[in-house]
Amino acid sequence: MVQTICICGAGTMGSGIAQAAVQSGFHALLYDVNTGMLQKASEKIELDLQALVTKNKISQADRADMLSRLNFVSAVNDCIADVIIEAVVEKTDVKAGLLNQLAEVNHSEVVMATNTSSLSVTAIAEKVVHPERVIGMHFFNPAPVMKLVEVVNTPHTIPAVTDTIVQLAKQLGKIPVLCKDAPGFIVNHVARPYYLEALKLVELGMSDFAAIDRLLEATGFKMGPFKLMDLIGNDINYAVSCSVYEAMGQPVRLQPSPVQQQKVEAGALGRKSGKGYYEYQ
Protein backbone atom coordinates (compact mmCIF):
# COMPACT_ATOMS: atom_id res chain seq x y z
CA MET A 1 0.00 0.00 0.00
CA VAL A 2 1.42 3.38 -1.04
CA GLN A 3 1.42 5.95 1.74
CA THR A 4 4.51 8.05 1.08
CA ILE A 5 5.71 9.32 -2.31
CA CYS A 6 9.11 10.87 -2.87
CA ILE A 7 9.26 13.28 -5.80
CA CYS A 8 12.75 14.16 -6.99
CA GLY A 9 13.26 17.52 -8.64
CA ALA A 10 11.57 20.68 -7.34
CA GLY A 11 10.97 22.32 -10.71
CA THR A 12 7.57 23.04 -12.23
CA MET A 13 6.69 19.40 -12.79
CA GLY A 14 8.13 17.98 -9.58
CA SER A 15 6.46 20.56 -7.36
CA GLY A 16 3.20 20.04 -9.24
CA ILE A 17 3.30 16.29 -8.67
CA ALA A 18 4.06 16.86 -4.98
CA GLN A 19 1.06 19.18 -4.71
CA ALA A 20 -1.15 16.61 -6.44
CA ALA A 21 0.05 13.99 -3.97
CA VAL A 22 -0.80 15.92 -0.81
CA GLN A 23 -4.11 17.06 -2.27
CA SER A 24 -4.96 13.37 -2.67
CA GLY A 25 -4.13 12.43 0.92
CA PHE A 26 -0.57 11.11 0.52
CA HIS A 27 2.52 12.06 2.47
CA ALA A 28 5.03 13.56 0.06
CA LEU A 29 8.75 14.25 0.15
CA LEU A 30 10.00 16.80 -2.38
CA TYR A 31 13.72 16.37 -2.95
CA ASP A 32 16.19 18.71 -4.64
CA VAL A 33 19.86 19.40 -4.01
CA ASN A 34 19.14 23.09 -4.68
CA THR A 35 17.59 24.50 -1.51
CA GLY A 36 16.63 27.64 -3.42
CA MET A 37 14.47 25.52 -5.71
CA LEU A 38 12.87 23.89 -2.67
CA GLN A 39 12.03 27.28 -1.20
CA LYS A 40 10.55 28.46 -4.50
CA ALA A 41 8.50 25.25 -4.77
CA SER A 42 7.25 25.64 -1.20
CA GLU A 43 6.09 29.20 -1.85
CA LYS A 44 4.31 28.21 -5.06
CA ILE A 45 2.50 25.25 -3.51
CA GLU A 46 1.36 27.39 -0.58
CA LEU A 47 0.03 30.03 -2.99
CA ASP A 48 -1.69 27.45 -5.20
CA LEU A 49 -3.41 25.84 -2.22
CA GLN A 50 -4.47 29.26 -0.92
CA ALA A 51 -6.01 29.94 -4.33
CA LEU A 52 -8.10 26.80 -3.89
CA VAL A 53 -9.26 28.12 -0.51
CA THR A 54 -10.21 31.43 -2.10
CA LYS A 55 -12.25 29.55 -4.72
CA ASN A 56 -13.96 27.56 -1.95
CA LYS A 57 -12.62 24.29 -3.34
CA ILE A 58 -10.89 23.41 -0.06
CA SER A 59 -11.01 24.83 3.46
CA GLN A 60 -8.20 26.46 5.42
CA ALA A 61 -8.11 23.31 7.56
CA ASP A 62 -7.71 21.19 4.41
CA ARG A 63 -4.86 23.43 3.27
CA ALA A 64 -3.11 23.15 6.64
CA ASP A 65 -3.50 19.37 6.58
CA MET A 66 -2.06 19.14 3.07
CA LEU A 67 0.95 21.26 3.95
CA SER A 68 1.54 19.19 7.10
CA ARG A 69 1.99 16.11 4.90
CA LEU A 70 4.57 17.77 2.64
CA ASN A 71 8.26 17.73 3.56
CA PHE A 72 11.17 19.26 1.68
CA VAL A 73 14.51 17.44 1.72
CA SER A 74 17.91 18.09 0.17
CA ALA A 75 19.70 14.87 1.15
CA VAL A 76 19.29 11.60 -0.76
CA ASN A 77 19.41 9.63 2.49
CA ASP A 78 16.12 11.27 3.51
CA CYS A 79 14.35 10.05 0.36
CA ILE A 80 12.73 6.94 1.82
CA ALA A 81 9.26 6.21 0.42
CA ASP A 82 6.94 3.57 -1.02
CA VAL A 83 7.17 5.06 -4.53
CA ILE A 84 9.84 7.28 -6.06
CA ILE A 85 8.91 9.63 -8.92
CA GLU A 86 11.87 11.40 -10.47
CA ALA A 87 11.38 14.62 -12.43
CA VAL A 88 14.95 15.87 -12.80
CA VAL A 89 16.84 17.08 -15.89
CA GLU A 90 16.17 15.18 -19.13
CA LYS A 91 19.44 13.23 -19.26
CA THR A 92 19.45 9.45 -19.09
CA ASP A 93 22.65 9.15 -17.06
CA VAL A 94 21.51 11.77 -14.53
CA LYS A 95 18.15 10.07 -14.02
CA ALA A 96 19.65 6.58 -13.77
CA GLY A 97 22.39 7.81 -11.45
CA LEU A 98 19.86 9.37 -9.09
CA LEU A 99 17.67 6.26 -9.09
CA ASN A 100 20.69 4.12 -8.22
CA GLN A 101 21.50 6.45 -5.32
CA LEU A 102 17.92 6.11 -4.13
CA ALA A 103 18.13 2.32 -4.52
CA GLU A 104 20.87 2.28 -1.88
CA VAL A 105 18.63 3.85 0.79
CA ASN A 106 15.35 2.12 -0.13
CA HIS A 107 14.46 -1.57 -0.17
CA SER A 108 14.66 -3.49 -3.45
CA GLU A 109 10.91 -3.54 -4.05
CA VAL A 110 10.35 0.22 -3.97
CA VAL A 111 8.80 1.29 -7.28
CA MET A 112 10.85 3.82 -9.21
CA ALA A 113 8.95 5.89 -11.75
CA THR A 114 10.41 8.38 -14.20
CA ASN A 115 8.41 11.37 -15.39
CA THR A 116 10.56 11.69 -18.53
CA SER A 117 8.72 13.12 -21.51
CA SER A 118 11.42 12.53 -24.12
CA LEU A 119 13.82 9.78 -23.08
CA SER A 120 13.63 6.01 -23.42
CA VAL A 121 12.34 4.55 -20.15
CA THR A 122 13.98 1.25 -21.14
CA ALA A 123 17.38 2.93 -21.47
CA ILE A 124 16.98 4.43 -18.00
CA ALA A 125 15.78 1.15 -16.48
CA GLU A 126 18.69 -0.83 -17.89
CA LYS A 127 21.13 1.39 -16.00
CA VAL A 128 19.32 0.93 -12.68
CA VAL A 129 19.61 -1.87 -10.10
CA HIS A 130 16.52 -4.08 -10.34
CA PRO A 131 15.25 -2.67 -13.68
CA GLU A 132 12.04 -4.64 -13.27
CA ARG A 133 10.76 -2.04 -10.78
CA VAL A 134 11.41 0.95 -13.08
CA ILE A 135 8.46 2.38 -15.02
CA GLY A 136 7.40 5.59 -16.75
CA MET A 137 4.79 7.78 -15.06
CA HIS A 138 4.42 10.76 -17.36
CA PHE A 139 2.39 13.63 -15.94
CA PHE A 140 1.37 16.69 -17.91
CA ASN A 141 1.71 20.33 -16.89
CA PRO A 142 0.14 21.62 -14.67
CA ALA A 143 0.30 18.32 -12.81
CA PRO A 144 -2.30 19.15 -10.12
CA VAL A 145 -4.87 19.92 -12.84
CA MET A 146 -4.18 17.75 -15.89
CA LYS A 147 -5.92 14.38 -15.63
CA LEU A 148 -3.93 12.24 -18.06
CA VAL A 149 -0.95 10.16 -16.93
CA GLU A 150 0.91 7.92 -19.35
CA VAL A 151 2.08 4.70 -17.66
CA VAL A 152 5.02 3.48 -19.71
CA ASN A 153 6.08 -0.15 -19.50
CA THR A 154 9.49 -1.41 -20.56
CA PRO A 155 10.35 -5.02 -21.49
CA HIS A 156 11.67 -5.37 -17.93
CA THR A 157 8.68 -3.99 -16.01
CA ILE A 158 6.87 -6.60 -13.95
CA PRO A 159 3.03 -6.61 -13.70
CA ALA A 160 3.01 -5.78 -9.98
CA VAL A 161 4.85 -2.51 -10.66
CA THR A 162 2.43 -1.58 -13.44
CA ASP A 163 -0.52 -2.34 -11.19
CA THR A 164 0.93 -0.20 -8.40
CA ILE A 165 1.41 2.83 -10.66
CA VAL A 166 -1.98 2.48 -12.35
CA GLN A 167 -3.66 2.34 -8.95
CA LEU A 168 -1.58 5.26 -7.68
CA ALA A 169 -2.55 7.38 -10.68
CA LYS A 170 -6.21 6.69 -9.97
CA GLN A 171 -5.77 7.59 -6.29
CA LEU A 172 -4.23 10.87 -7.45
CA GLY A 173 -7.42 11.55 -9.39
CA LYS A 174 -5.74 10.90 -12.74
CA ILE A 175 -6.67 8.85 -15.78
CA PRO A 176 -3.85 6.35 -16.42
CA VAL A 177 -3.22 5.23 -19.99
CA LEU A 178 -0.98 2.21 -20.49
CA CYS A 179 1.58 2.30 -23.28
CA LYS A 180 4.80 0.63 -24.31
CA ASP A 181 8.09 2.48 -24.33
CA ALA A 182 8.36 4.24 -27.71
CA PRO A 183 9.56 7.63 -29.00
CA GLY A 184 7.27 10.30 -27.55
CA PHE A 185 5.05 7.58 -26.00
CA ILE A 186 1.51 8.41 -27.23
CA VAL A 187 0.74 12.07 -26.55
CA ASN A 188 4.08 13.64 -27.46
CA HIS A 189 4.27 11.58 -30.65
CA VAL A 190 0.77 12.53 -31.77
CA ALA A 191 1.24 16.17 -30.75
CA ARG A 192 4.44 16.84 -32.72
CA PRO A 193 2.65 18.06 -35.88
CA TYR A 194 0.55 20.49 -33.80
CA TYR A 195 3.71 22.28 -32.75
CA LEU A 196 5.98 21.70 -35.72
CA GLU A 197 3.52 22.69 -38.44
CA ALA A 198 2.65 25.87 -36.55
CA LEU A 199 6.34 26.68 -36.18
CA LYS A 200 6.87 26.00 -39.89
CA LEU A 201 4.20 28.56 -40.80
CA VAL A 202 6.06 31.17 -38.75
CA GLU A 203 9.41 30.09 -40.18
CA LEU A 204 8.06 30.57 -43.73
CA GLY A 205 6.61 33.97 -42.84
CA MET A 206 3.05 32.84 -43.57
CA SER A 207 1.61 33.95 -40.23
CA ASP A 208 2.55 35.00 -36.70
CA PHE A 209 2.32 33.35 -33.28
CA ALA A 210 -0.79 35.16 -32.07
CA ALA A 211 -2.76 34.71 -35.29
CA ILE A 212 -2.09 30.96 -35.39
CA ASP A 213 -3.11 30.62 -31.74
CA ARG A 214 -6.33 32.58 -32.32
CA LEU A 215 -7.26 30.50 -35.36
CA LEU A 216 -6.67 27.14 -33.69
CA GLU A 217 -8.47 28.18 -30.51
CA ALA A 218 -11.38 29.33 -32.68
CA THR A 219 -11.61 25.84 -34.18
CA GLY A 220 -11.98 24.26 -30.73
CA PHE A 221 -8.47 23.77 -29.34
CA LYS A 222 -8.37 24.90 -25.73
CA MET A 223 -4.94 26.44 -26.19
CA GLY A 224 -3.03 27.43 -29.33
CA PRO A 225 0.37 25.78 -30.00
CA PHE A 226 2.47 28.79 -29.01
CA LYS A 227 0.62 29.43 -25.76
CA LEU A 228 0.92 25.72 -25.03
CA MET A 229 4.66 25.64 -25.75
CA ASP A 230 5.12 28.62 -23.44
CA LEU A 231 3.20 26.75 -20.72
CA ILE A 232 5.16 23.52 -21.16
CA GLY A 233 8.48 25.33 -21.54
CA ASN A 234 10.26 25.75 -24.85
CA ASP A 235 13.29 23.91 -23.53
CA ILE A 236 11.19 20.86 -22.64
CA ASN A 237 9.13 20.98 -25.82
CA TYR A 238 12.20 21.38 -28.03
CA ALA A 239 13.99 18.53 -26.25
CA VAL A 240 11.02 16.24 -26.90
CA SER A 241 10.99 17.21 -30.58
CA CYS A 242 14.71 16.48 -30.86
CA SER A 243 14.35 13.15 -29.08
CA VAL A 244 11.43 11.96 -31.23
CA TYR A 245 13.19 13.16 -34.40
CA GLU A 246 16.34 11.19 -33.61
CA ALA A 247 14.52 8.09 -32.39
CA MET A 248 12.37 7.96 -35.52
CA GLY A 249 15.36 8.11 -37.87
CA GLN A 250 15.31 11.87 -38.58
CA PRO A 251 12.26 12.12 -40.90
CA VAL A 252 11.87 15.56 -42.49
CA ARG A 253 8.30 15.87 -41.19
CA LEU A 254 9.55 15.71 -37.59
CA GLN A 255 12.58 17.98 -37.94
CA PRO A 256 12.84 20.34 -34.93
CA SER A 257 12.22 24.01 -35.65
CA PRO A 258 15.06 26.56 -35.77
CA VAL A 259 12.53 29.14 -34.54
CA GLN A 260 12.09 27.22 -31.31
CA GLN A 261 15.80 26.47 -31.08
CA GLN A 262 16.50 30.21 -31.14
CA LYS A 263 14.00 30.77 -28.33
CA VAL A 264 15.71 28.13 -26.20
CA GLU A 265 19.19 29.52 -26.88
CA ALA A 266 17.96 33.02 -25.97
CA GLY A 267 16.52 31.76 -22.68
CA ALA A 268 12.97 32.62 -23.81
CA LEU A 269 11.52 29.46 -22.29
CA GLY A 270 7.96 30.67 -21.77
CA ARG A 271 6.02 31.33 -18.59
CA LYS A 272 8.77 30.06 -16.30
CA SER A 273 11.31 32.57 -17.67
CA GLY A 274 8.84 35.44 -18.11
CA LYS A 275 9.16 35.46 -21.87
CA GLY A 276 8.67 33.02 -24.73
CA TYR A 277 6.47 33.61 -27.75
CA TYR A 278 4.62 35.99 -25.43
CA GLU A 279 5.73 38.10 -22.48
CA TYR A 280 4.54 37.36 -18.95
CA GLN A 281 4.51 39.53 -15.83
C-alpha positions in Angstrom: 0.0 0.0 0.0 1.4 3.4 -1.0 1.4 6.0 1.7 4.5 8.1 1.1 5.7 9.3 -2.3 9.1 10.9 -2.9 9.3 13.3 -5.8 12.8 14.2 -7.0 13.3 17.5 -8.6 11.6 20.7 -7.3 11.0 22.3 -10.7 7.6 23.0 -12.2 6.7 19.4 -12.8 8.1 18.0 -9.6 6.5 20.6 -7.4 3.2 20.0 -9.2 3.3 16.3 -8.7 4.1 16.9 -5.0 1.1 19.2 -4.7 -1.2 16.6 -6.4 0.1 14.0 -4.0 -0.8 15.9 -0.8 -4.1 17.1 -2.3 -5.0 13.4 -2.7 -4.1 12.4 0.9 -0.6 11.1 0.5 2.5 12.1 2.5 5.0 13.6 0.1 8.8 14.3 0.2 10.0 16.8 -2.4 13.7 16.4 -3.0 16.2 18.7 -4.6 19.9 19.4 -4.0 19.1 23.1 -4.7 17.6 24.5 -1.5 16.6 27.6 -3.4 14.5 25.5 -5.7 12.9 23.9 -2.7 12.0 27.3 -1.2 10.5 28.5 -4.5 8.5 25.2 -4.8 7.3 25.6 -1.2 6.1 29.2 -1.8 4.3 28.2 -5.1 2.5 25.3 -3.5 1.4 27.4 -0.6 0.0 30.0 -3.0 -1.7 27.5 -5.2 -3.4 25.8 -2.2 -4.5 29.3 -0.9 -6.0 29.9 -4.3 -8.1 26.8 -3.9 -9.3 28.1 -0.5 -10.2 31.4 -2.1 -12.2 29.6 -4.7 -14.0 27.6 -2.0 -12.6 24.3 -3.3 -10.9 23.4 -0.1 -11.0 24.8 3.5 -8.2 26.5 5.4 -8.1 23.3 7.6 -7.7 21.2 4.4 -4.9 23.4 3.3 -3.1 23.2 6.6 -3.5 19.4 6.6 -2.1 19.1 3.1 0.9 21.3 3.9 1.5 19.2 7.1 2.0 16.1 4.9 4.6 17.8 2.6 8.3 17.7 3.6 11.2 19.3 1.7 14.5 17.4 1.7 17.9 18.1 0.2 19.7 14.9 1.2 19.3 11.6 -0.8 19.4 9.6 2.5 16.1 11.3 3.5 14.3 10.0 0.4 12.7 6.9 1.8 9.3 6.2 0.4 6.9 3.6 -1.0 7.2 5.1 -4.5 9.8 7.3 -6.1 8.9 9.6 -8.9 11.9 11.4 -10.5 11.4 14.6 -12.4 14.9 15.9 -12.8 16.8 17.1 -15.9 16.2 15.2 -19.1 19.4 13.2 -19.3 19.5 9.5 -19.1 22.7 9.2 -17.1 21.5 11.8 -14.5 18.2 10.1 -14.0 19.7 6.6 -13.8 22.4 7.8 -11.4 19.9 9.4 -9.1 17.7 6.3 -9.1 20.7 4.1 -8.2 21.5 6.5 -5.3 17.9 6.1 -4.1 18.1 2.3 -4.5 20.9 2.3 -1.9 18.6 3.8 0.8 15.4 2.1 -0.1 14.5 -1.6 -0.2 14.7 -3.5 -3.4 10.9 -3.5 -4.1 10.4 0.2 -4.0 8.8 1.3 -7.3 10.9 3.8 -9.2 9.0 5.9 -11.7 10.4 8.4 -14.2 8.4 11.4 -15.4 10.6 11.7 -18.5 8.7 13.1 -21.5 11.4 12.5 -24.1 13.8 9.8 -23.1 13.6 6.0 -23.4 12.3 4.5 -20.1 14.0 1.3 -21.1 17.4 2.9 -21.5 17.0 4.4 -18.0 15.8 1.1 -16.5 18.7 -0.8 -17.9 21.1 1.4 -16.0 19.3 0.9 -12.7 19.6 -1.9 -10.1 16.5 -4.1 -10.3 15.2 -2.7 -13.7 12.0 -4.6 -13.3 10.8 -2.0 -10.8 11.4 1.0 -13.1 8.5 2.4 -15.0 7.4 5.6 -16.7 4.8 7.8 -15.1 4.4 10.8 -17.4 2.4 13.6 -15.9 1.4 16.7 -17.9 1.7 20.3 -16.9 0.1 21.6 -14.7 0.3 18.3 -12.8 -2.3 19.1 -10.1 -4.9 19.9 -12.8 -4.2 17.7 -15.9 -5.9 14.4 -15.6 -3.9 12.2 -18.1 -0.9 10.2 -16.9 0.9 7.9 -19.4 2.1 4.7 -17.7 5.0 3.5 -19.7 6.1 -0.1 -19.5 9.5 -1.4 -20.6 10.4 -5.0 -21.5 11.7 -5.4 -17.9 8.7 -4.0 -16.0 6.9 -6.6 -13.9 3.0 -6.6 -13.7 3.0 -5.8 -10.0 4.8 -2.5 -10.7 2.4 -1.6 -13.4 -0.5 -2.3 -11.2 0.9 -0.2 -8.4 1.4 2.8 -10.7 -2.0 2.5 -12.4 -3.7 2.3 -8.9 -1.6 5.3 -7.7 -2.5 7.4 -10.7 -6.2 6.7 -10.0 -5.8 7.6 -6.3 -4.2 10.9 -7.5 -7.4 11.6 -9.4 -5.7 10.9 -12.7 -6.7 8.8 -15.8 -3.8 6.3 -16.4 -3.2 5.2 -20.0 -1.0 2.2 -20.5 1.6 2.3 -23.3 4.8 0.6 -24.3 8.1 2.5 -24.3 8.4 4.2 -27.7 9.6 7.6 -29.0 7.3 10.3 -27.5 5.0 7.6 -26.0 1.5 8.4 -27.2 0.7 12.1 -26.5 4.1 13.6 -27.5 4.3 11.6 -30.7 0.8 12.5 -31.8 1.2 16.2 -30.7 4.4 16.8 -32.7 2.6 18.1 -35.9 0.5 20.5 -33.8 3.7 22.3 -32.7 6.0 21.7 -35.7 3.5 22.7 -38.4 2.6 25.9 -36.5 6.3 26.7 -36.2 6.9 26.0 -39.9 4.2 28.6 -40.8 6.1 31.2 -38.7 9.4 30.1 -40.2 8.1 30.6 -43.7 6.6 34.0 -42.8 3.1 32.8 -43.6 1.6 33.9 -40.2 2.6 35.0 -36.7 2.3 33.4 -33.3 -0.8 35.2 -32.1 -2.8 34.7 -35.3 -2.1 31.0 -35.4 -3.1 30.6 -31.7 -6.3 32.6 -32.3 -7.3 30.5 -35.4 -6.7 27.1 -33.7 -8.5 28.2 -30.5 -11.4 29.3 -32.7 -11.6 25.8 -34.2 -12.0 24.3 -30.7 -8.5 23.8 -29.3 -8.4 24.9 -25.7 -4.9 26.4 -26.2 -3.0 27.4 -29.3 0.4 25.8 -30.0 2.5 28.8 -29.0 0.6 29.4 -25.8 0.9 25.7 -25.0 4.7 25.6 -25.8 5.1 28.6 -23.4 3.2 26.8 -20.7 5.2 23.5 -21.2 8.5 25.3 -21.5 10.3 25.8 -24.9 13.3 23.9 -23.5 11.2 20.9 -22.6 9.1 21.0 -25.8 12.2 21.4 -28.0 14.0 18.5 -26.3 11.0 16.2 -26.9 11.0 17.2 -30.6 14.7 16.5 -30.9 14.4 13.1 -29.1 11.4 12.0 -31.2 13.2 13.2 -34.4 16.3 11.2 -33.6 14.5 8.1 -32.4 12.4 8.0 -35.5 15.4 8.1 -37.9 15.3 11.9 -38.6 12.3 12.1 -40.9 11.9 15.6 -42.5 8.3 15.9 -41.2 9.6 15.7 -37.6 12.6 18.0 -37.9 12.8 20.3 -34.9 12.2 24.0 -35.6 15.1 26.6 -35.8 12.5 29.1 -34.5 12.1 27.2 -31.3 15.8 26.5 -31.1 16.5 30.2 -31.1 14.0 30.8 -28.3 15.7 28.1 -26.2 19.2 29.5 -26.9 18.0 33.0 -26.0 16.5 31.8 -22.7 13.0 32.6 -23.8 11.5 29.5 -22.3 8.0 30.7 -21.8 6.0 31.3 -18.6 8.8 30.1 -16.3 11.3 32.6 -17.7 8.8 35.4 -18.1 9.2 35.5 -21.9 8.7 33.0 -24.7 6.5 33.6 -27.7 4.6 36.0 -25.4 5.7 38.1 -22.5 4.5 37.4 -19.0 4.5 39.5 -15.8 
